[in-house]
């Protein structure tokens, strides 16, 4: 097993784990209404053009653009109104020279019409006649067939997170089911003799199980399926048995607590004995969360699966899960086009000291100011979960810095 707490930079540590994050081959068909947040397992092609017919983008009159050339308030063009285009149907008439048709937004252009004059640029003249007060160019105020999407065009690539926009686009194409990646099952094991489940009486020396709930929601948000395995005592045999069961039934195993240097913390030993290659990293150069464990373990007849040991302190567990668990889930899902992480630029309101040589993540609270956003550090120890509750985001202090100065501009990664 690697030397205990041989610290690696987070990026290098993650690179050691990535070779064991094999894309999950399982896929499933889901109804469009359940597709939000899922990852496409195959490219999606347009079954038809969008729009599928030429339509108006305004209320007004469908015209032949050439009939409006030179029209103005002082010298309007006069066109005969053939009728009104009924919404949701195909017009029964054809626009010819010096004629037009009343049309509404979204209405289908009659044959012969190649532009639409906005209603406010017209005025009534004689019965069944309209004055055009402004010229329009060919195609103006219209959408043409295939202007958004051509038939057969790849509209959503493989490996894309489906947002509300993508769901709406698929609905516009009449697609009712989507082939997506199955959610990776992520086992969560909480260890510690002091941990008790919610719903029980809080006794002296005991604390409620925070990490199972924080990690479950974080895993769900990242696209995984959390599988809580309960609370385990600080005993190697109990942890080994449960970890082996989790490795058998899940795609990834996350263990909280038991990763710091003490005789009771046997997590690294248990993980290393689960299967080869075992522990890859024990200790990352980051604060909070130094005693992190990254491993890959294979039961007999299986390929190695990622196993991640998180610190037990809630803030440390959250930060490290963001740095390692979330990227691991996204790799398992085969996300090929990662969206940028939501962040804002802000100005620090206080000095933030830091220990040189270690990457540090500091919770901050955002407030609006005249010049933009102010970031107020939320100081607290890594076992105080409400330092995160009070914060809107996290600021990264690079390892070559000894802190950040008041007034300094920083990038705040938002806590979603």
C-alpha positions in Angstrom: 0.0 0.0 0.0 1.3 3.5 -0.8 2.9 5.4 2.1 0.3 7.0 4.3 -0.6 10.6 3.4 1.9 11.0 0.6 0.2 14.2 -0.6 -0.6 14.7 -4.2 -2.1 17.8 -6.0 -5.8 17.2 -6.6 -5.4 17.2 -10.4 -2.6 14.6 -10.3 -4.6 12.5 -7.8 -7.7 12.5 -10.0 -5.5 11.5 -13.0 -4.4 8.4 -11.1 -8.1 7.4 -10.7 -9.3 8.2 -14.2 -7.9 5.0 -15.9 -10.3 3.0 -13.7 -13.4 5.1 -14.5 -14.7 2.9 -17.4 -17.8 4.2 -19.2 -20.8 2.3 -18.1 -22.3 0.5 -21.1 -25.8 0.2 -19.7 -28.4 2.4 -21.4 -32.2 2.8 -21.1 -35.1 4.5 -22.8 -36.8 7.1 -20.8 -39.9 9.2 -21.5 -39.2 12.8 -22.5 -40.8 14.1 -19.3 -38.2 12.1 -17.3 -35.2 13.0 -19.4 -34.1 16.2 -17.6 -30.6 15.8 -16.2 -29.9 12.6 -18.0 -27.0 11.9 -20.4 -27.6 11.0 -24.0 -26.3 7.6 -24.9 -26.5 8.2 -28.7 -26.7 11.1 -31.0 -30.2 12.3 -31.8 -31.2 13.2 -35.4 -34.0 15.4 -36.4 -36.9 13.3 -37.9 -38.1 16.3 -39.8 -37.2 19.9 -40.5 -37.9 22.7 -37.9 -39.9 24.7 -38.8 -41.6 22.2 -40.9 -43.4 25.0 -42.8 -42.7 28.7 -43.5 -44.4 30.8 -40.9 -44.8 34.4 -39.7 -43.0 35.8 -36.7 -45.4 38.8 -36.3 -49.0 39.8 -36.6 -49.5 41.6 -40.0 -49.9 40.9 -43.7 -48.2 38.2 -45.8 -47.0 39.8 -49.0 -44.7 39.5 -52.0 -41.8 41.7 -50.8 -41.4 43.3 -54.2 -44.9 44.8 -53.9 -43.7 46.9 -50.9 -40.5 48.4 -52.4 -40.6 52.2 -52.0 -43.5 52.2 -49.6 -43.5 55.0 -47.0 -45.9 57.0 -44.9 -46.2 59.6 -47.6 -46.4 57.1 -50.4 -47.9 53.9 -49.3 -48.4 50.7 -51.3 -52.0 49.5 -51.7 -52.6 45.8 -51.6 -55.8 43.8 -51.9 -56.6 41.5 -48.9 -57.4 38.0 -50.1 -58.5 36.9 -46.6 -57.1 35.7 -43.3 -54.8 32.8 -42.7 -56.5 30.5 -40.2 -54.2 29.4 -37.4 -53.2 25.8 -37.4 -54.3 25.1 -41.0 -52.9 25.5 -44.5 -54.1 28.6 -46.4 -56.5 27.7 -49.2 -55.5 30.7 -51.3 -52.3 31.9 -53.0 -50.8 35.4 -52.7 -50.1 37.0 -56.1 -48.8 40.4 -57.3 -50.5 43.3 -55.5 -52.4 41.0 -53.1 -51.8 40.0 -49.5 -53.3 38.0 -46.6 -53.9 38.9 -43.0 -51.7 36.6 -40.8 -50.9 36.0 -37.1 -47.7 35.1 -35.4 -47.0 31.5 -36.1 -49.4 31.3 -39.0 -48.4 29.4 -42.2 -47.3 31.6 -45.1 -49.6 31.2 -48.1 -48.0 30.1 -51.4 -46.5 33.1 -53.2 -45.9 35.2 -50.0 -42.2 35.7 -49.1 -42.4 38.3 -46.3 -44.7 39.8 -43.7 -45.4 43.4 -43.0 -45.9 44.2 -39.3 -49.4 45.3 -38.4 -48.2 48.6 -37.0 -46.6 49.5 -40.4 -50.0 49.3 -42.1 -53.3 51.1 -41.9 -56.8 50.4 -43.2 -57.9 51.8 -46.5 -60.9 50.7 -48.4 -62.7 47.5 -47.6 -60.5 44.5 -48.4 -57.5 46.8 -49.0 -54.6 47.8 -46.8 -52.0 50.6 -47.0 -48.4 49.4 -46.6 -46.3 52.2 -44.9 -42.9 50.5 -44.8 -41.1 48.3 -47.3 -39.9 44.8 -46.3 -37.2 42.6 -47.7 -37.7 39.0 -48.9 -37.8 36.7 -45.8 -38.4 39.5 -43.3 -40.5 38.6 -40.3 -40.7 35.0 -41.4 -39.1 31.6 -40.5 -38.3 29.4 -43.4 -38.4 25.6 -43.5 -35.4 24.1 -41.8 -34.1 27.5 -40.6 -33.7 26.0 -37.1 -33.0 22.4 -37.9 -32.7 20.5 -41.2 -34.2 17.0 -41.5 -31.6 14.3 -40.5 -29.4 16.9 -38.8 -27.7 15.9 -35.5 -29.5 18.1 -33.0 -28.0 16.6 -29.7 -24.7 14.8 -29.7 -23.9 11.7 -27.6 -22.7 12.4 -24.1 -24.8 15.6 -23.5 -26.6 16.6 -20.3 -30.2 17.2 -21.1 -31.3 20.6 -19.9 -34.8 22.2 -20.1 -33.7 23.7 -23.5 -32.8 20.2 -24.9 -36.1 18.7 -23.6 -38.0 21.5 -25.3 -36.1 21.0 -28.5 -36.9 17.3 -28.6 -40.6 18.1 -27.9 -40.6 20.4 -30.8 -39.4 17.5 -33.0 -42.1 15.2 -31.6 -39.6 12.9 -29.9 -41.2 11.1 -27.0 -38.4 8.8 -25.8 -34.7 9.3 -25.3 -31.9 6.8 -25.0 -29.8 7.7 -22.0 -27.0 6.3 -19.9 -28.1 4.4 -16.8 -27.3 6.3 -13.6 -24.1 4.9 -11.9 -25.0 3.4 -8.6 -22.9 4.9 -5.9 -22.8 3.2 -2.5 -22.4 5.4 0.6 -20.9 3.9 3.7 -20.8 6.1 6.9 -18.4 4.9 9.5 -18.0 5.9 13.1 -19.1 4.8 16.6 -20.3 8.3 17.3 -22.6 8.4 14.2 -26.4 7.8 14.8 -29.3 7.8 12.3 -31.8 10.6 12.0 -35.0 10.0 14.0 -33.1 8.7 17.1 -32.5 10.5 20.4 -29.3 12.6 20.4 -27.2 11.4 23.3 -24.0 12.9 24.7 -21.0 12.1 22.5 -23.2 11.2 19.5 -23.8 13.1 16.2 -26.4 12.7 13.5 -25.4 11.2 10.1 -24.9 14.3 8.0 -22.7 13.0 5.2 -25.1 10.4 3.9 -27.7 13.1 3.2 -25.2 15.7 1.8 -23.5 13.1 -0.4 -26.8 11.5 -1.6 -28.1 14.9 -2.9 -24.7 15.7 -4.4 -24.5 12.3 -6.2 -28.1 12.7 -7.5 -27.3 16.2 -8.8 -24.2 14.9 -10.6 -26.3 12.2 -12.3 -25.7 9.2 -10.1 -28.0 7.0 -8.1 -27.1 7.2 -4.4 -27.3 3.8 -2.5 -26.9 4.5 1.3 -25.5 1.4 3.0 -26.1 2.5 6.6 -23.9 3.4 9.5 -21.0 1.1 10.3 -18.9 0.8 13.6 -15.2 1.5 13.6 -14.4 -2.2 13.0 -12.4 -3.5 10.1 -14.5 -6.7 9.6 -17.8 -4.8 9.5 -16.4 -2.3 7.0 -14.8 -4.9 4.9 -18.0 -7.0 4.6 -20.2 -4.0 3.8 -17.7 -2.6 1.3 -17.4 -5.9 -0.5 -21.2 -6.0 -0.8 -21.3 -2.5 -2.1 -18.6 -3.2 -4.6 -20.5 -6.2 -5.9 -23.8 -4.3 -6.5 -22.7 -0.7 -7.3 -20.5 1.1 -9.8 -18.6 3.1 -7.2 -18.2 3.0 -3.4 -17.8 6.1 -1.2 -16.8 5.7 2.4 -16.9 8.6 4.9 -14.7 9.0 7.9 -11.9 6.6 9.0 -9.3 8.2 6.7 -7.2 10.2 9.2 -4.1 8.9 11.0 -5.3 7.0 14.0 -5.3 3.4 15.1 -9.1 3.3 14.7 -9.1 4.6 11.2 -8.7 1.4 9.2 -10.4 2.6 6.0 -7.2 2.6 3.9 -6.3 -0.9 5.0 -9.8 -2.3 4.4 -9.9 -0.7 0.9 -6.5 -1.9 0.0 -7.6 -5.5 0.9 -10.8 -5.3 -1.1 -9.1 -6.1 -4.4 -6.4 -5.1 -6.8 -4.9 -2.6 -7.6 -6.2 -1.1 -4.2 -5.2 2.3 -2.9 -3.9 4.6 -5.5 -3.7 7.8 -3.5 -3.8 8.4 0.3 -3.6 12.1 0.9 -4.2 15.1 -1.3 -2.6 18.5 -1.1 -5.9 20.3 -0.3 -7.6 21.9 2.6 -10.0 20.8 3.9 -9.8 17.2 3.0 -6.1 16.2 3.2 -6.7 12.5 4.3 -8.6 11.6 1.1 -8.3 8.0 -0.3 -8.6 7.2 -4.0 -8.6 3.6 -4.9 -9.7 1.0 -7.5 -10.7 -2.4 -6.4 -11.8 -5.6 -8.2 -13.7 -8.5 -6.7 -13.0 -11.9 -8.3 -14.3 -11.9 -11.9 -14.9 -8.2 -12.0 -13.0 -5.2 -13.4 -11.8 -2.6 -10.9 -14.3 -0.1 -9.7 -13.5 3.3 -8.1 -13.6 3.5 -4.3 -13.2 6.9 -2.6 -12.6 7.5 1.1 -13.7 10.9 2.3 -13.0 12.6 5.6 -15.8 12.5 8.1 -16.1 16.2 8.7 -19.1 17.5 6.7 -17.3 20.4 5.1 -14.3 18.3 4.2 -16.5 15.6 2.8 -18.5 18.0 0.7 -15.4 19.8 -0.8 -13.6 16.5 -1.6 -16.8 15.0 -3.0 -17.0 18.0 -5.4 -13.4 17.5 -6.4 -13.4 13.7 -6.9 -16.8 12.0 -6.6 -18.6 14.3 -9.0 -15.9 14.1 -11.7 -15.9 10.3 -11.3 -19.6 10.1 -11.8 -19.5 12.2 -14.9 -16.7 10.1 -16.3 -18.8 6.9 -15.7 -21.7 8.6 -17.5 -19.6 9.4 -20.5 -20.2 13.1 -20.5 -18.2 14.3 -23.5 -19.1 18.0 -23.4 -18.8 19.4 -19.9 -20.5 22.7 -19.2 -18.6 25.3 -17.4 -19.0 25.3 -13.6 -21.3 28.2 -12.5 -19.2 31.0 -11.0 -19.1 34.7 -10.5 -16.4 37.2 -10.0 -16.4 39.0 -6.7 -14.3 41.2 -4.5 -13.0 39.9 -1.1 -14.2 41.9 1.9 -11.6 40.5 4.3 -8.1 39.1 4.2 -8.0 35.3 4.0 -4.8 33.7 5.3 -3.6 30.4 3.9 -0.8 27.9 4.4 1.5 28.0 1.4 2.0 24.7 -0.5 -1.6 23.5 -0.2 -4.6 24.2 -2.2 -7.4 25.6 0.0 -11.1 26.0 -0.5 -12.8 28.8 1.5 -16.6 29.2 1.8 -17.8 32.8 1.0 -21.1 34.6 1.2 -22.0 36.9 -1.7 -23.7 40.3 -1.4 -24.5 42.8 -4.1 -22.5 46.0 -4.2 -22.4 49.1 -6.5 -19.4 47.6 -8.4 -20.7 44.0 -8.6 -20.4 41.2 -6.0 -18.7 41.2 -2.6 -17.4 37.9 -1.2 -17.3 37.7 2.6 -15.4 34.7 3.9 -17.3 32.3 6.1 -14.7 31.2 8.6 -15.3 27.9 10.4 -13.8 24.5 11.0 -14.4 21.6 8.7 -16.8 19.8 11.0 -19.2 22.8 11.1 -21.7 22.1 8.3 -23.4 25.5 8.7 -20.4 27.2 7.3 -21.6 25.8 4.0 -25.2 26.6 4.7 -24.3 30.2 5.2 -22.1 30.3 2.1 -23.1 30.9 -1.5 -19.9 29.5 -3.0 -16.3 28.4 -2.6 -13.1 30.3 -3.4 -9.9 28.3 -4.3 -6.6 29.6 -2.9 -3.8 28.1 -5.1 -1.0 26.2 -3.4 1.6 28.9 -4.3 -0.2 31.6 -2.4 -0.1 32.5 1.3 -3.6 33.9 1.3 -5.8 36.4 -0.4 -6.0 40.1 0.3 -9.0 42.3 1.0 -10.3 43.9 -2.2 -8.8 41.2 -4.4 -10.9 39.9 -7.3 -11.7 36.2 -6.9 -13.7 33.6 -8.8 -16.5 32.2 -6.6 -17.7 28.7 -7.6 -21.3 28.6 -6.7 -22.7 25.9 -4.4 -25.8 24.7 -6.3 
